[in-house]
Amino acid sequence: MIFSELKHEIVDSHVQQLEIDDAGVILSSDNAFFAINTGDTIGQLHPFFEGIEPILSTISKTIYFPCVNLEIGEVKKIVDITILYKNDQLFLLLFDFTEHYKASHPLVQEKNEASIARNKLTFEKQLMLAKEEFKNNFLANLNHEIRNPLNNMLGFIELLGDTKLNYDQHETLKIVQRTGSHIKMLMDDILDISKIERGVMEAKHVKFNLTQVLSSIQKHFQLKYQFSPVQFAVNVEENVHKTLIGDPVKLKQILLNLVENAFRNTQKGAVTLNISESPKEDKTDINTDIVFTLSDSGNGIPKEKIDKVFDSYFQLQLGKLKPVGEGLGLKIVKDLVMLLNGTITVFSEENEGSTFTCAIPFEMRKAGRPKRTVEKGSGIVLSKRILIAEEDSTSQMLFMKTFLNNDHGFMIEIANSGQQTLDLLEKKAYQLVILKTSLPDIDAISLLSLIKNHESEAIQNTPVLVASGSTLLEEQEKIKNAGASHFLAKPYSKRELFNTIEQAIK
């Protein structure tokens, strides 16, 4: 054989040499490890060679095929295959590397598994980001679509409450109003979790009265659980500052969720909210920590589960039809407390009740009432003309009924489109324009651009209030950057609407 010298050089493997013609017929074989009959074709030896036969007549250089599993007769081998064209002859060389490949297989497998793990992590990260983006987009759209009809519903309920109702009607209306407010709170919770996870939520810094917040909380639960055997009490220590600066909306959200969670875990006994103030080392410091301690006589939390109560969607007893504990509520509580730079802890014993202690820093302020420029009852009311861009008939009716016989001097006109809004602005002077985020012919940002870049300086300087069902911070920033003076999130109350209008037209 012409490759006998090559065999002597290879000490770690065996080599079997076959001479073949360009049709794949075996002319000779040294049968080093496979028993092969001359006259057969290589395609008859193994399916692997069936794909090689058609190209044999075109081979003019050496071709290599590594790591091929061959089973010929009773023999199984893992071989490297070389097809060599030399001196007008074709040679098929089979190099036996069975032991080598078997020995290296665990290393190759480990390397492949490591590569798969890396790719899996990359894929899972991409999938997580895709899911997060889908969730945020879904929540944003759902939030916007729900808030618009919810605003109309709560608005008409508020107007209905100002009419003459008998006792049964009034009690029924209170239930509907409470249900609508609960839906609004759930929407706020769901969206706020998404906002906090994306780092786009900011805490407000406004003046508020703590007594009003606590009174609202107490009335809400006294009405909701008026037939419950569980007693509810709110106790405020005398030294607690009531006039504060901070975020009353998020504080109310925290307390609503904490108290609701306590009621759901308590079948008898009491739920008690105690409010105290941490002692101040520096008497000149304008900041103070208000401590909210909520105790209940309910089921308590098992020791092994107490570290999980603030996790998303965690429920204490998953086997029950109605689980104990509001995982979503406690999740939002912790996130909001941290957003307000506060702390929250929980102490609980199973069947002995739970105590949540929440400390939140606020800035103190002096109580006082703004001075009236015109005494109440003087009869002097200056008219304030407002243009409202709204094409929805239900929303138009709500606006007309809301502004009917108001004592603020607000007079409204309604435009059905962006073009009609511009036409009216060019004909009359308005103290304020109220826009929605999208009209049939234009969106709010494009319409704001036309108003703020109008050739008339008077139109340019007209304040614009945008009322939107979206509470996403990014959208609010876009709208304000486009020229809106104020933003009002739906659903809003009549008082919130009128207060925002007063601020906008000052």
C-alpha positions in Angstrom: 0.0 0.0 0.0 1.2 3.5 -0.8 0.3 4.7 2.7 2.1 2.1 4.7 4.6 4.6 5.9 1.8 6.8 7.2 0.5 3.9 9.3 3.9 3.6 11.1 3.8 7.3 12.0 0.3 7.1 13.7 0.7 5.3 17.0 -2.5 6.4 18.8 -5.0 5.2 16.2 -5.6 2.5 13.6 -6.0 3.2 9.9 -8.0 1.3 7.3 -7.2 2.0 3.7 -9.6 1.4 0.8 -8.9 2.0 -2.9 -12.1 3.0 -4.8 -13.0 4.2 -8.3 -14.9 7.4 -9.1 -18.2 5.5 -9.0 -17.6 4.4 -5.5 -16.8 0.8 -6.2 -14.3 -0.7 -3.7 -11.2 -2.0 -5.5 -9.3 -3.1 -2.5 -9.3 -2.9 1.4 -6.8 -3.9 4.0 -9.7 -4.7 6.4 -7.8 -3.3 9.4 -10.9 -3.2 11.5 -14.0 -3.3 9.2 -14.5 -6.5 7.1 -15.3 -5.0 3.6 -15.8 -7.0 0.4 -14.3 -5.8 -2.9 -16.8 -5.1 -5.6 -19.3 -3.5 -3.2 -19.9 0.2 -3.4 -19.1 2.5 -0.4 -22.9 3.5 -0.4 -23.6 -0.1 0.6 -21.3 0.1 3.6 -23.1 2.9 5.4 -25.7 5.6 4.6 -23.0 8.3 5.3 -21.3 7.4 2.1 -24.4 7.6 0.0 -24.0 11.4 -0.1 -20.4 11.1 -1.1 -20.7 8.8 -4.1 -22.1 11.5 -6.5 -19.1 13.8 -6.0 -16.3 11.3 -6.3 -15.7 12.0 -10.0 -15.2 15.7 -9.2 -12.6 15.2 -6.4 -9.2 16.7 -7.2 -8.0 17.4 -3.7 -8.1 15.9 -0.2 -11.4 16.1 1.7 -11.8 15.5 5.5 -14.8 14.4 7.5 -14.1 14.3 11.3 -16.0 12.3 14.0 -18.2 10.0 11.9 -20.0 7.2 13.7 -19.8 4.0 11.5 -21.3 0.7 12.1 -20.3 -1.9 9.5 -21.1 -5.5 10.2 -20.6 -6.2 13.9 -18.0 -3.4 14.3 -18.8 0.1 15.6 -16.2 2.9 15.3 -15.9 6.6 15.6 -13.6 7.6 12.7 -12.1 10.5 10.9 -12.5 10.0 7.1 -10.1 11.3 4.5 -10.7 11.0 0.7 -7.5 11.4 -1.2 -6.9 11.7 -4.9 -3.3 10.7 -5.9 -1.7 9.5 -9.1 -5.1 9.1 -10.8 -6.3 6.9 -7.9 -8.9 7.5 -5.2 -8.2 6.4 -1.7 -10.6 6.3 1.3 -8.7 6.4 4.7 -10.6 5.5 7.9 -8.8 6.8 11.1 -10.0 5.0 14.2 -10.4 7.6 17.0 -13.0 5.8 19.0 -11.2 5.9 22.3 -10.1 9.5 21.8 -13.7 10.7 21.1 -15.1 8.8 23.9 -12.6 10.2 26.3 -13.2 13.8 25.1 -17.0 13.4 25.0 -17.6 14.5 28.6 -15.4 17.6 28.0 -17.2 18.4 24.8 -20.6 17.8 26.5 -19.6 20.0 29.4 -18.5 22.8 27.0 -21.8 22.4 25.0 -23.8 22.5 28.2 -22.0 25.7 29.4 -22.6 27.2 26.0 -26.3 26.2 26.2 -26.5 27.7 29.7 -25.1 31.0 28.5 -27.4 31.1 25.6 -30.3 30.1 27.8 -29.5 33.0 30.2 -29.3 35.4 27.3 -32.6 34.1 25.9 -34.3 34.3 29.3 -33.1 37.8 29.8 -34.4 38.9 26.4 -37.7 37.1 27.1 -38.0 38.8 30.5 -37.3 42.2 28.9 -39.9 41.5 26.2 -42.4 40.4 28.8 -41.7 43.5 30.8 -42.2 45.7 27.8 -45.4 43.9 26.9 -46.7 44.2 30.4 -45.9 47.9 30.7 -47.5 48.6 27.3 -50.6 46.5 28.2 -50.9 48.2 31.6 -50.6 51.7 30.1 -53.2 51.0 27.4 -55.6 49.2 29.9 -55.1 52.0 32.4 -56.0 54.6 29.8 -59.0 52.7 28.4 -60.5 52.0 31.9 -59.9 55.5 33.4 -61.9 57.4 30.7 -65.2 55.5 31.3 -64.4 55.3 35.1 -64.1 59.1 35.1 -67.5 59.5 33.5 -69.1 57.0 35.9 -67.6 58.6 39.1 -68.4 62.0 37.8 -72.1 61.3 37.2 -72.3 59.5 40.6 -70.9 62.6 42.2 -73.5 64.8 40.4 -76.2 62.3 41.4 -75.2 62.7 45.0 -76.0 66.5 44.8 -79.6 65.8 43.9 -82.5 65.1 46.2 -82.5 61.4 47.0 -84.5 59.3 49.5 -82.8 57.3 52.1 -82.6 54.0 50.1 -81.4 55.8 47.0 -78.7 57.6 49.0 -77.5 54.4 50.6 -77.4 52.6 47.2 -75.5 55.5 45.7 -72.9 55.3 48.5 -72.3 51.6 47.7 -71.8 52.4 44.0 -69.5 55.3 44.8 -67.5 53.2 47.2 -67.2 50.4 44.6 -66.0 52.9 41.9 -63.5 54.3 44.3 -62.2 50.8 45.1 -61.8 50.1 41.3 -59.8 53.3 41.0 -57.6 52.3 44.0 -56.9 48.9 42.4 -56.0 50.6 39.1 -53.6 52.9 41.0 -52.0 49.9 42.7 -51.5 47.9 39.6 -50.1 50.8 37.6 -47.9 52.0 40.5 -46.2 48.6 40.9 -45.3 48.9 37.2 -44.1 52.4 37.6 -41.9 51.6 40.6 -40.4 48.6 38.9 -39.4 50.8 36.0 -38.2 53.6 38.3 -40.5 56.2 36.8 -42.6 57.1 39.9 -41.8 60.3 41.8 -43.1 61.4 45.3 -45.0 64.6 45.4 -44.1 67.5 47.8 -47.3 69.3 48.6 -49.1 70.8 51.7 -51.7 68.6 53.3 -53.6 68.0 56.6 -53.0 64.6 58.2 -56.4 64.8 60.0 -58.2 64.9 56.7 -56.3 61.9 55.4 -57.1 59.9 58.5 -60.7 61.0 58.6 -61.1 59.8 55.0 -59.6 56.4 55.9 -61.8 56.0 58.9 -65.0 56.9 57.1 -64.1 54.5 54.2 -63.7 51.5 56.4 -66.5 52.3 58.8 -68.9 52.3 55.8 -67.3 49.3 54.0 -67.3 47.1 57.1 -70.2 48.6 59.0 -71.8 45.1 59.4 -68.6 43.4 60.3 -68.0 42.1 63.9 -64.5 43.6 63.7 -64.1 47.0 65.4 -62.0 49.7 63.7 -60.4 52.5 65.6 -58.0 55.3 64.7 -56.0 56.8 67.6 -53.8 59.9 67.2 -51.4 61.1 69.9 -51.8 64.8 70.9 -48.3 65.8 70.0 -48.5 64.6 66.3 -48.1 67.4 63.8 -51.2 67.6 61.5 -50.1 70.2 59.0 -47.4 68.5 56.9 -45.7 68.6 53.5 -45.3 65.4 51.6 -47.4 63.1 49.4 -50.9 62.6 50.9 -52.1 60.5 47.9 -49.4 57.8 48.4 -49.8 58.0 52.2 -53.5 57.3 51.8 -52.7 54.5 49.4 -50.4 52.9 52.0 -52.9 53.1 54.8 -55.8 51.9 52.7 -53.9 48.7 51.7 -52.6 48.1 55.2 -56.1 48.4 56.8 -57.7 46.4 54.0 -55.2 43.6 54.5 -55.8 43.7 58.3 -59.6 43.3 57.8 -59.2 40.4 55.4 -57.1 38.6 58.0 -59.4 39.3 61.0 -62.7 37.5 61.6 -63.3 38.9 65.1 -61.8 41.4 67.5 -60.4 44.7 66.3 -58.2 46.5 63.8 -56.5 49.5 65.3 -54.5 52.3 63.6 -52.3 54.3 66.0 -50.4 57.4 64.9 -47.5 58.8 66.8 -44.5 61.0 66.2 -40.9 60.0 66.7 -39.1 62.2 69.3 -36.9 64.8 67.7 -33.3 65.3 68.8 -32.9 68.6 67.0 -35.8 70.9 68.0 -35.0 73.3 65.1 -35.3 70.6 62.5 -38.4 71.1 60.2 -38.7 67.4 59.4 -40.5 64.8 61.5 -41.1 61.0 61.3 -44.8 60.1 61.6 -45.2 56.5 62.8 -48.3 54.5 61.7 -48.8 51.3 63.8 -51.6 49.0 62.5 -52.5 46.1 64.8 -55.1 43.4 64.3 -56.4 40.4 66.2 -56.5 38.1 63.2 -54.9 35.0 61.9 -51.3 36.1 62.2 -48.5 35.0 59.9 -46.5 31.7 60.3 -42.9 32.4 61.2 -41.5 30.7 58.1 -43.7 32.9 55.9 -43.2 36.3 57.5 -40.3 37.2 55.3 -42.5 36.7 52.1 -45.5 38.9 53.0 -44.2 41.8 50.9 -43.5 39.7 47.8 -45.7 40.2 44.7 -48.9 38.2 44.7 -47.9 36.2 47.8 -50.9 34.6 49.6 -50.8 33.0 53.0 -53.1 30.1 52.3 -53.2 29.2 48.7 -55.4 26.2 49.3 -58.4 28.3 50.3 -61.0 29.5 47.8 -60.4 33.0 49.2 -56.7 33.3 50.3 -55.7 35.1 53.5 -53.7 38.2 52.9 -53.5 40.6 50.0 -50.1 40.1 48.4 -50.5 42.8 45.9 -51.6 45.3 48.6 -48.5 44.6 50.8 -46.2 44.7 47.8 -47.4 48.2 46.9 -47.2 49.2 50.5 -43.6 48.3 50.8 -42.7 49.9 47.5 -44.5 53.2 48.3 -43.0 53.4 51.8 -39.5 53.0 50.3 -40.4 55.6 47.7 -41.3 58.1 50.5 -37.9 57.2 52.2 -39.7 55.4 55.0 -39.4 52.1 56.7 -41.9 49.3 57.4 -41.7 46.2 59.7 -44.0 43.5 60.7 -44.4 41.5 63.9 -46.8 38.5 64.0 -47.6 35.3 65.7 -49.8 32.7 64.2 -53.4 32.9 65.5 -52.3 35.9 67.7 -52.6 38.8 65.1 -50.1 41.0 63.3 -48.6 44.5 63.8 -47.3 46.5 60.9 -45.2 49.6 61.9 -44.6 52.1 59.2 -42.4 55.3 59.8 -42.5 58.0 57.1 -40.6 61.3 57.1 -42.6 64.5 56.4 -41.8 68.2 56.5 -43.8 70.2 59.1 -45.6 73.4 58.2 -47.6 76.0 60.0 -51.3 75.7 59.7 -53.2 78.5 58.0 -55.9 79.4 55.6 -55.3 81.4 52.4 -56.8 84.8 52.5 -59.9 85.4 50.3 -59.6 88.2 47.8 -63.4 88.6 47.7 -65.5 87.9 50.7 -67.9 85.0 50.4 -71.4 86.1 49.7 -70.4 89.5 48.3 -71.9 88.6 44.9 -68.8 89.6 43.0 -67.9 86.8 40.7 -65.7 87.3 37.6 -66.6 85.2 34.6 -63.9 82.8 33.4 -64.5 81.5 29.9 -63.2 78.0 29.3 -62.9 76.1 26.0 -63.2 72.3 26.3 -62.1 70.0 23.4 -64.2 66.9 23.7 -66.1 64.9 21.1 -67.6 62.1 23.2 -71.2 62.9 23.9 -71.2 61.3 27.4 -68.1 63.3 28.5 -69.7 66.5 27.0 -72.8 65.9 29.1 -70.7 65.4 32.2 -68.8 68.6 31.6 -72.1 70.6 31.1 -73.7 69.2 34.3 -70.5 69.7 36.3 -70.1 73.4 35.3 -73.9 74.1 35.6 -74.6 76.8 38.2 -71.0 76.7 39.6 -70.1 79.5 42.0 -66.6 79.9 40.5 -67.7 81.9 37.5 -66.7 79.2 35.1 -68.4 79.4 31.7 -67.7 76.7 29.2 -67.9 76.1 25.5 -67.2 72.7 23.8 -65.3 72.0 20.6 -65.8 68.7 18.8 -62.4 68.6 17.1 -58.9 70.1 17.0 -59.8 72.3 14.1 -62.9 73.6 15.8 -60.8 74.4 18.9 -58.4 76.5 16.8 -61.3 78.2 15.0 -63.0 79.2 18.3 -59.6 80.4 19.8 -59.2 82.7 16.8 -62.7 84.2 17.3 -63.0 84.5 21.1 -60.8 85.0 24.1 -60.6 82.2 26.7 -59.0 82.0 30.1 -58.3 78.3 29.7 -58.4 75.4 27.2 -59.0 71.9 28.4 -57.8 69.2 26.1 -58.0 65.4 26.0 -55.0 63.3 24.8 -56.6 62.4 21.5 -59.3 64.1 19.3 -60.7 62.6 16.0 -58.5 64.8 13.9 -55.4 65.4 16.0 -53.6 64.4 19.2 -53.0 66.7 22.2 -49.3 67.2 21.6 -49.8 68.3 18.0 -52.7 70.6 18.9 -50.5 72.1 21.7 -47.8 72.8 19.1 -50.3 74.6 16.9 -51.6 76.7 19.9 -48.2 77.6 21.3 -46.8 78.5 17.8 -49.8 80.4 16.6 -49.3 83.8 15.1 -51.5 85.4 17.7 -49.7 86.1 20.9 -52.9 86.0 22.9 -53.6 82.4 21.7 -50.0 81.4 22.5 -50.4 82.6 26.1 -53.7 80.9 26.7 -53.2 78.3 29.5 -53.8 74.7 28.5 -54.9 71.9 30.8 -54.7 68.3 29.5 -56.9 65.8 31.2 -55.8 62.2 30.4 -56.6 58.6 31.3 -52.9 57.9 31.3 -50.9 58.5 34.5 -47.6 57.5 33.0 -44.9 60.0 34.0 -43.3 59.9 30.5 -46.6 61.0 28.9 -47.1 63.8 31.4 -43.6 65.1 30.7 -44.2 65.0 27.0 -47.4 66.9 27.3 -45.9 69.5 29.6 -42.8 69.9 27.4 -45.2 70.5 24.5 -46.6 73.5 26.3 -49.4 72.4 28.7 -49.5 74.4 31.8 -51.2 71.7 33.9 -52.0 67.9 33.7 -55.0 66.2 35.4 -55.2 62.5 35.6 -58.6 60.7 35.2 -60.7 59.9 37.1 -60.9 63.1 39.0 -63.5 64.7 41.3 -65.3 67.9 40.7 -63.3 69.5 43.4 -60.0 68.3 41.9 -61.0 69.7 38.5 -62.0 73.1 39.8 -58.9 73.4 42.0 -56.7 72.6 39.0 -58.6 75.1 36.8 -58.1 77.8 39.5 -54.3 77.1 39.6 -54.1 77.1 35.8 -55.8 80.5 35.3 -54.1 82.4 38.1 
